[in-house]
């Protein structure tokens, strides 16, 4: 027997166990519930899963309570060695909660007072086990683990109080604390953790509204009482301190978060797995490297012109677009391919699909920015070409062919409208409030870019002299501008440059519409005068349009007996036959009308028709033998 002075064999493990324990509680609970029956409201299946998982976890952790005779083994914080110790109270709470929900589902069809009391006891047991989890996580877990355990304990406490229907203020207080914490935790961490926290907040919100409804129905709410298990949960001050620590750690480590996650539209998408990291990491490094480099505005050697910052930005965008295009191609195959050895985790497909969505959205944003810069540069070149053409016309009176045309700008805005529509499709896949905001922004930009496209397409038609088509396009541009302006008012994050450019498009469309209308009216008057003059000069005595001289009014076909040259020698005109021939008047053939046919009485011709001979009986019988 070993003496008491000898070191225990578990001493090194206790030293190692002093490290904070980390566990994804909220995300792990949602994943387990979705994979083991709760997707179809199969409470019994989930309860059996929790029982089996609890038994195996106790056996691995060395806390088995015996098969034949029961020996209770308590969970102490100082003895916790790894994350499995956090799963023990969590699985106990989940098993009790699933049992209570199973009995509640049975009570809906067949009410029973004893079963309802049993369900309340099971919910109370779940709240007690959740409180033990919160206490263990507060002592041995990381700050985020402690906060997630506190959220879970508050939620279970609220469910127990809600089912008892005796203390609505306390239930409301528990649900409110859980919802506020999940909303704050949804702002930091990986994308999957943020998504799980948002889902928890959405699930808690109906319970908050129900408790508030009960309090309003009974009158003014009373003061909130103490929680069901106050000694096992974090206080409000401790929870706020841990929350500030988590937010501070997230702010102090931007390099780590950027290397392991992709930020897009205010959300963080985790880069999990070796293949996903190999696909996305070059694009992230390229963006970090190119974003840190400032565009140079120093004059080049031997020249006095500075480089346009927009040209430098276009070069940067080209490199970024190439990097993210490769990343999207790699992630598309990773997310859509069959499961196999390349998948590190069972959730690799969904994680890769979410990351591919973020990469596609980032790529579309970069393409939008590039097309926007190209459209602005093309519009400026068009204005400069028109000014140069006006100066040339004023100086020489000759119109010089321009190298830039309005249709070149219209093509860029067509590209912008197409990219905005692709962005709206990605917004529908993103979902949530961010997806709805992005969908509204995309719709407004589509209307804006279509208005600009109609404006420059109308200018092209106006240059070609098609004033009616130009006027219709300018009218359409004004309508699109009105739609875009109303949609921009509902959007929060719209650049001021976009709004100003939309106002300029609306003003130009209105002015050019009036100009096209005036040119069309003036053109109609000119055409009418030309038609009047042309028709007035037409008469039957018109002669040949060829040049003729004095004494050359005769032709060869009219003077075949004359010894005269009609071949046109010595600069004379050829007079073989007048081309075109001269017009001569001719009588009009009479019209034959049959209007009097109905009034003419036809003669009777029956006497000229041969009458049929009457046949006898004998001829009728034997006439066929003839």
TIDREN-361161 format. One record per residue (C-alpha): x, y, z; residue number from 1. Coordinates in steps of 0.1 Angstrom, whole numbers, plus 2048, in hexadecimal, padded with zeros to 3 digits. Layout:
<atoms>
     u     v     w   seq
     X     Y     Z   NUM
...
</atoms>
This chain:
<atoms>
     u     v     w   seq
   800   800   800     1
   80E   821   7F7     2
   815   83A   812     3
   804   85C   814     4
   824   86E   80D     5
   828   85E   7EA     6
   81C   874   7CE     7
   7FB   86A   7BE     8
   7FC   85D   79A     9
   7E4   877   78F    10
   7F9   894   79B    11
   808   89D   779    12
   7E6   89D   76A    13
   7D9   8B5   784    14
   7F5   8CD   77C    15
   7EC   8CB   757    16
   7C7   8CF   75F    17
   7CD   8F2   76C    18
   7CA   8FE   748    19
   7A8   90E   740    20
   790   8F6   730    21
   780   900   710    22
   760   8F1   701    23
   748   8FD   6E6    24
   728   8F8   6FB    25
   70D   90A   6E8    26
   719   8FF   6C6    27
   71E   8DB   6D2    28
   6FB   8D9   6E1    29
   6EB   8E5   6C0    30
   700   8CC   6AB    31
   6F7   8AF   6C2    32
   6D2   8B7   6C3    33
   6D1   8B9   69D    34
   6E4   899   698    35
   6D1   883   6B1    36
   6AC   887   6AC    37
   6A1   8AA   6B5    38
   6A0   8B5   691    39
   680   89F   690    40
   676   8A6   6B4    41
   680   882   6BE    42
   686   889   6E3    43
   68A   865   6ED    44
   6A6   85F   6D5    45
   6B9   87E   6E1    46
   6B4   873   705    47
   6C3   850   6FE    48
   6E0   861   6ED    49
   6E7   877   70B    50
   6E6   858   722    51
   6FE   844   70D    52
   715   862   709    53
   714   869   72E    54
   71C   845   737    55
   73A   844   71F    56
   747   866   72B    57
   746   85B   74F    58
   759   83C   747    59
   774   84F   734    60
   776   869   750    61
   779   84F   76B    62
   758   85A   77C    63
   743   83B   777    64
   729   837   792    65
   728   811   791    66
   711   7F8   780    67
   704   7E2   79C    68
   705   7F9   7BA    69
   703   81E   7B4    70
   720   834   7C1    71
   71B   859   7BB    72
   73A   86A   7AD    73
   738   890   7B0    74
   74A   8A7   797    75
   763   8BE   7A7    76
   773   8DC   795    77
   796   8D5   7A3    78
   795   8B2   795    79
   78A   8BB   772    80
   7A5   8AF   75A    81
   797   8B6   737    82
   779   8C2   724    83
   766   8A1   72A    84
   75F   8AC   74D    85
   74B   8C9   740    86
   736   8B1   72C    87
   72A   89E   74A    88
   712   8B8   759    89
   709   8C3   736    90
   6FE   8A0   72C    91
   6EB   89C   74C    92
   6D8   8BD   746    93
   6D1   8B3   722    94
   6C4   891   72B    95
   6AD   89F   746    96
   6A1   8BB   72E    97
   69A   8A2   712    98
   686   88C   72A    99
   671   8AA   735   100
   66A   8B4   711   101
   660   890   708   102
   647   890   724   103
   63A   8B2   71A   104
   634   8A6   6F7   105
   620   888   705   106
   60C   8A0   71B   107
   5FF   8B3   6FD   108
   5EA   895   6F2   109
   5E2   886   714   110
   5E4   89E   731   111
   5F0   890   753   112
   5F8   8A3   773   113
   611   88A   780   114
   624   88A   75F   115
   625   8AF   75E   116
   633   8B0   782   117
   64D   897   776   118
   656   8AD   758   119
   65B   8CB   770   120
   672   8B6   786   121
   687   8AC   768   122
   68A   8D0   75D   123
   695   8DA   780   124
   6AF   8BE   77E   125
   6BB   8CC   75D   126
   6BE   8EF   76B   127
   6D2   8E2   789   128
   6EA   8CE   772   129
   6ED   8ED   75C   130
   6F6   901   77B   131
   711   8E8   784   132
   71F   8EC   761   133
   720   912   764   134
   732   90F   786   135
   74B   8F7   778   136
   751   90C   759   137
   755   92C   76E   138
   771   91B   782   139
   783   907   768   140
   778   913   745   141
   782   92F   72F   142
   76F   94F   72F   143
   75A   946   710   144
   753   924   71E   145
   748   933   73F   146
   731   94B   72D   147
   721   930   717   148
   71B   91A   736   149
   70B   938   747   150
   6F4   93D   729   151
   6EA   918   72A   152
   6E4   919   750   153
   6CF   938   74D   154
   6BB   929   731   155
   6B4   909   744   156
   6AA   91D   763   157
   692   931   74F   158
   682   912   740   159
   67D   903   763   160
   66D   923   770   161
   658   927   751   162
   64A   904   755   163
   643   909   77A   164
   62F   929   772   165
   636   937   794   166
   651   951   790   167
   64E   963   76E   168
   666   980   777   169
   682   967   77F   170
   67C   954   75F   171
   67C   974   74B   172
   69C   97F   75B   173
   6AD   95D   753   174
   6A2   95E   72F   175
   6AD   982   72B   176
   6D0   97C   739   177
   6D4   95E   722   178
   6C9   971   703   179
   6DF   98F   70A   180
   6FE   97A   70F   181
   6F8   966   6EF   182
   6F3   986   6DB   183
   715   993   6E9   184
   727   972   6E3   185
   719   971   6BF   186
   730   98F   6B7   187
   751   97D   6BD   188
   760   95B   6B5   189
   75F   944   697   190
   742   945   67F   191
   733   924   68C   192
   734   931   6B0   193
   724   951   6A6   194
   709   93F   692   195
   702   928   6B0   196
   6FE   946   6C7   197
   6E7   957   6AF   198
   6D2   938   6AD   199
   6D0   936   6D3   200
   6C5   95A   6D5   201
   6A9   954   6BC   202
   69E   935   6D0   203
   69D   949   6F1   204
   68A   967   6E3   205
   667   955   6E2   206
   66C   94B   707   207
   674   970   710   208
   654   97C   6FE   209
   63F   961   70F   210
   64B   96A   732   211
   646   98F   72B   212
   622   987   71F   213
   61A   975   73F   214
   627   992   754   215
   613   9AB   73F   216
   5F4   996   742   217
   5F7   994   768   218
   5FF   9B9   76D   219
   61F   9CC   775   220
   63D   9B5   777   221
   64C   9AF   79A   222
   671   9B1   7A2   223
   686   995   795   224
   68E   97B   7AF   225
   6AE   968   7B3   226
   6B7   94D   79A   227
   6AD   929   7A1   228
   6D1   91F   7AA   229
   6E4   940   7B2   230
   703   92F   7C0   231
   70A   91C   7A0   232
   708   938   786   233
   71D   956   77E   234
   712   977   78C   235
   709   993   773   236
   729   9A6   77B   237
   73F   987   776   238
   72D   97F   755   239
   733   9A3   749   240
   758   9A1   753   241
   75D   981   740   242
   74B   98E   722   243
   761   9AD   721   244
   77F   996   723   245
   773   981   706   246
   76C   9A1   6F1   247
   78E   9AF   6FA   248
   7A0   98F   6F0   249
   78E   98F   6CF   250
   799   9B3   6C8   251
   7BD   9AD   6D2   252
   7C2   990   6BA   253
   7B8   99C   698   254
   7D4   989   686   255
   7CA   968   694   256
   7A5   96D   68C   257
   7AD   979   669   258
   7C3   95A   663   259
   7A9   942   66F   260
   789   953   663   261
   77D   968   646   262
   76A   988   64D   263
   74D   990   635   264
   730   9A7   63A   265
   735   9A9   660   266
   737   984   665   267
   754   96D   66C   268
   757   94C   658   269
   76F   933   668   270
   78A   923   653   271
   78A   8FF   660   272
   79D   8E2   651   273
   7BE   8DF   63F   274
   7AF   8E0   61D   275
   79A   8FF   624   276
   7B8   910   633   277
   7CD   908   614   278
   7B2   916   5FE   279
   7AB   936   610   280
   7CC   93F   621   281
   7DD   94D   601   282
   7C0   964   5FA   283
   7C0   970   61E   284
   7E5   976   61E   285
   7E3   989   5FD   286
   7C7   99F   60A   287
   7DB   9A7   62A   288
   7FA   9AE   616   289
   7E9   9C4   5FB   290
   7D3   9D6   614   291
   7F2   9E1   629   292
   803   9EF   60A   293
   7F9   A13   603   294
   7F4   A1E   5DE   295
   811   A33   5D3   296
   80A   A57   5C7   297
   82F   A60   5C2   298
   838   A6C   59E   299
   84B   A53   58A   300
   86F   A59   581   301
   873   A71   564   302
   84E   A7B   564   303
   839   A95   576   304
   819   A80   576   305
   80D   A6E   595   306
   7FD   A4C   593   307
   7D7   A4C   597   308
   7CF   A3A   5B8   309
   7B2   A29   5A7   310
   7C9   A19   58E   311
   7DE   A0B   5AB   312
   7BE   9FF   5BC   313
   7B4   9ED   59C   314
   7D5   9DB   59B   315
   7D0   9D0   5BF   316
   7AC   9C5   5B8   317
   7B8   9B0   59B   318
   7D0   99D   5B1   319
   7B6   998   5CD   320
   79B   98C   5B4   321
   7B3   972   5A6   322
   7BC   966   5C9   323
   798   963   5D5   324
   78D   953   5B4   325
   7A6   937   5BA   326
   799   934   5DE   327
   775   932   5D3   328
   77D   917   5B9   329
   78F   902   5D3   330
   773   906   5EE   331
   757   8FF   5D5   332
   766   8DC   5CF   333
   76C   8D7   5F4   334
   749   8E0   5FE   335
   737   8CE   5E2   336
   74D   8AF   5DF   337
   744   88D   5EE   338
   74E   884   611   339
   76F   872   614   340
   791   873   625   341
   795   898   61C   342
   779   8A1   634   343
   789   8A8   656   344
   768   8AA   669   345
   744   89F   663   346
   73A   8C4   660   347
   754   8CB   647   348
   73B   8CF   62A   349
   726   8E9   63C   350
   745   8FC   648   351
   755   8FC   626   352
   733   907   616   353
   731   925   62E   354
   755   92E   627   355
   74F   92B   602   356
   732   943   605   357
   748   95C   617   358
   763   959   5FD   359
   74A   95D   5E0   360
   73B   97C   5F1   361
   75E   98B   5F6   362
   766   984   5D1   363
   746   994   5C5   364
   74D   9B3   5DB   365
   770   9B6   5CC   366
   762   9B3   5A8   367
   748   9CD   5B0   368
   762   9E5   5BC   369
   778   9DF   59D   370
   75A   9E3   585   371
   750   A03   597   372
   773   A12   593   373
   773   A08   56E   374
   751   A18   569   375
   75D   A39   579   376
   77C   A3A   564   377
   769   A32   544   378
   750   A4E   54B   379
   76D   A67   551   380
   77E   A5D   531   381
   75D   A62   51E   382
   759   A85   52D   383
   77D   A8E   523   384
   777   A81   4FF   385
   758   A96   4FB   386
   76A   AB5   507   387
   786   AAF   4EF   388
   76E   AA9   4D2   389
   75B   AC9   4DA   390
   77C   ADC   4D9   391
   785   ACC   4B8   392
   764   AD6   4A9   393
   767   AF9   4B6   394
   78A   AFD   4A7   395
   788   AEB   486   396
   763   AE4   481   397
   769   ABF   47C   398
   75C   AA3   492   399
   776   A8B   49E   400
   76E   A67   4A5   401
   770   A60   4CA   402
   783   A42   4D8   403
   76B   A3E   4F6   404
   746   A39   4F1   405
   728   A39   509   406
   723   A13   504   407
   745   A0D   514   408
   738   A1C   534   409
   717   A09   531   410
   729   9E8   52F   411
   739   9EF   551   412
   718   9F7   561   413
   709   9D8   552   414
   725   9C4   563   415
   71E   9D6   584   416
   6F9   9CD   582   417
   701   9A8   57C   418
   719   9A7   599   419
   6FF   9B7   5B0   420
   6E6   99C   5A6   421
   700   982   5AF   422
   705   993   5D1   423
   6DF   991   5D7   424
   6E0   96C   5D1   425
   6FC   968   5EB   426
   6E8   97E   603   427
   6CA   965   601   428
   6E2   949   60A   429
   6F1   95D   626   430
   6D0   962   639   431
   6CA   975   659   432
   6CA   99A   65E   433
   6EB   99E   64B   434
   6DC   98B   62D   435
   6BD   9A1   62D   436
   6D2   9C1   62F   437
   6E8   9B5   613   438
   6CA   9AB   5FE   439
   6BC   9CE   601   440
   6DD   9DE   5F8   441
   6E1   9C7   5DA   442
   6BE   9D0   5CD   443
   6C6   9F5   5D0   444
   6E7   9F2   5BE   445
   6D7   9DE   5A2   446
   6BE   9FB   59C   447
   6DA   A14   59E   448
   6F0   A03   585   449
   6D4   9FC   56D   450
   6CB   A21   56E   451
   6EF   A2A   564   452
   6EF   A10   549   453
   6CF   A1E   53A   454
   6DE   A41   53B   455
   6FD   A38   527   456
   6EB   A21   50F   457
   6D3   A3E   508   458
   6F1   A55   501   459
   6FD   A3B   4E8   460
   6DB   A3B   4D6   461
   6DA   A61   4D7   462
   6FC   A62   4C6   463
   6EF   A4A   4AB   464
   6D1   A61   4A4   465
   6B7   A48   4B3   466
   6A6   A62   4C8   467
   686   A4F   4D0   468
   69B   A32   4DF   469
   6B1   A4A   4F2   470
   693   A5C   501   471
   684   A3B   50D   472
   6A5   A31   51D   473
   6A9   A52   52F   474
   686   A4F   53C   475
   68E   A2C   548   476
   6AE   A39   559   477
   699   A53   56C   478
   682   A38   579   479
   69E   A21   584   480
   6AE   A3F   596   481
   68E   A44   5AA   482
   68C   A20   5B3   483
   6B1   A1F   5BE   484
   6AD   A3F   5D3   485
   68F   A30   5E6   486
   6A2   A10   5EC   487
   6C2   A22   5F8   488
   6AE   A33   613   489
   6A7   A10   622   490
   6CC   A06   622   491
   6E3   A10   63D   492
   706   A09   62F   493
   707   A1A   60D   494
   725   A2F   603   495
   71F   A54   5FE   496
   730   A52   5DD   497
   715   A3A   5D0   498
   6F9   A52   5DB   499
   70A   A70   5CB   500
   710   A5D   5AA   501
   6EB   A52   5AA   502
   6E1   A77   5AD   503
   6F7   A80   590   504
   6E9   A64   57A   505
   6C5   A70   582   506
   6CE   A94   579   507
   6DF   A8A   558   508
   6C2   A73   54F   509
   6A9   A8F   554   510
   6BE   AA8   53F   511
   6C5   A90   523   512
   6A1   A85   521   513
   697   AA9   51B   514
   6B3   AAD   501   515
   6A8   A8E   4EE   516
   684   A99   4ED   517
   68E   ABC   4E0   518
   6A5   AAC   4C5   519
   689   A94   4BB   520
   670   AB1   4B7   521
   689   AC5   4A2   522
   691   AA7   48D   523
   66D   AA1   485   524
   669   AC5   479   525
   688   AC2   463   526
   67C   AA1   454   527
   659   AAF   44D   528
   669   ACC   43A   529
   67F   AB5   426   530
   662   A9F   41D   531
   64E   ABD   412   532
   66A   AC9   3FB   533
   671   AA7   3ED   534
   64D   A9E   3E5   535
   647   AC1   3D5   536
   662   ABB   3BB   537
   653   A9B   3AD   538
   63F   A9E   38C   539
   639   A88   36E   540
   64E   A9D   356   541
   66E   A95   368   542
   68C   A8D   351   543
   6AA   A77   355   544
   6C1   A7F   372   545
   6E0   A7B   35D   546
   6F4   A9A   351   547
   6E8   AA8   330   548
   6F5   AC4   31A   549
   6E3   ADA   301   550
   6D8   AC7   2E2   551
   6DA   AA5   2F3   552
   6B5   A9F   2FA   553
   6B2   A82   2E0   554
   6BC   A5E   2E5   555
   6C7   A42   2CE   556
   6A7   A2D   2D1   557
   693   A4B   2C5   558
   6A9   A53   2A8   559
   6B4   A33   298   560
   6B4   A41   275   561
   6CB   A5F   27E   562
   6F0   A5F   276   563
   6FA   A6D   297   564
   711   A61   2B3   565
   700   A59   2D3   566
   71E   A47   2E3   567
   72A   A66   2F6   568
   74B   A6E   2E5   569
   75F   A8D   2EC   570
   750   A92   30F   571
   72C   A8F   304   572
   712   A7C   318   573
   708   A59   30E   574
   6E5   A5A   2FF   575
   6DB   A36   2F9   576
   6BB   A35   30F   577
   6AF   A4C   32B   578
   6B5   A3D   34D   579
   69F   A3E   360   580
   685   A40   345   581
   66E   A5E   343   582
   64C   A5C   353   583
   62F   A5C   33B   584
   60A   A5E   342   585
   5F5   A40   33A   586
   5CF   A39   33C   587
   5C3   A25   35A   588
   5B2   A04   353   589
   58D   A04   35D   590
   583   9F2   37D   591
   56B   9D5   378   592
   552   9D6   394   593
   538   9BA   39C   594
   522   9CF   3B1   595
   505   9CB   398   596
   508   9A5   396   597
   4ED   9A0   3B0   598
   4D5   9B6   39D   599
   4D7   9A3   37B   600
   4BC   989   374   601
   4CC   96A   365   602
   4BA   95A   346   603
   4A8   938   34A   604
   4BB   91D   338   605
   4A7   8FE   343   606
   49A   8F8   320   607
   4BE   8F3   314   608
   4C6   8D9   32E   609
   4C1   8B4   323   610
   4A6   8A3   336   611
   4AC   880   345   612
   498   862   336   613
   480   84F   34B   614
   48B   82B   351   615
   473   80E   351   616
   472   7F2   36A   617
   482   7D9   352   618
   49F   7F1   34A   619
   4A4   7F8   36F   620
   4A7   7D2   376   621
   4BC   7C8   358   622
   4CD   7E9   34E   623
   4EE   7DE   35D   624
   4F1   7C3   342   625
   4F4   7DB   326   626
</atoms>
